[in-house]
């Protein structure tokens, strides 16, 4: 299902001029956690049940080693579960929570280079969504992807509004 621009109560979703072929998925209320991560972009993948999420880490996301802080990576992965579900075509209706997130850090991420997350839906039931993914980064424009982290996540869908 191709992603189209749409009105959403919490997110701006439109073609992303900074990332041709991608769509924005930015929180309208930038004072919430998603605003700390900065601009988020999503796109569907050619493979069914797969999608991509992208962020550009800046200085505010760095640790004292001048790499992307592990907390930023974990936070971005959690956001990827939700934004990536949208890229896959799964509408969570804005009401879901992370039940489990297992992450394996396998490499450092560089500040100032796009972090790309490839997400795959493993299984969906009436109330649960099982996902897995890889967080990757190209260390140079002409380089192949280097893995930063792999992860598995479970979302609980359809929670009532408070």
Secondary structure by P-SEA (a helix, b strand, c coil): ccccbbbbcccccccccccccbbbbcccccccccccccbbbbbbccccccbbbbbbbccccccccccccaaaaaaaaaaaaaaaaaaacccccccccccbbbbbbcccccccbbbbbbbbbccccccbbbbcbbbbbccccccccccccccccccccccccc
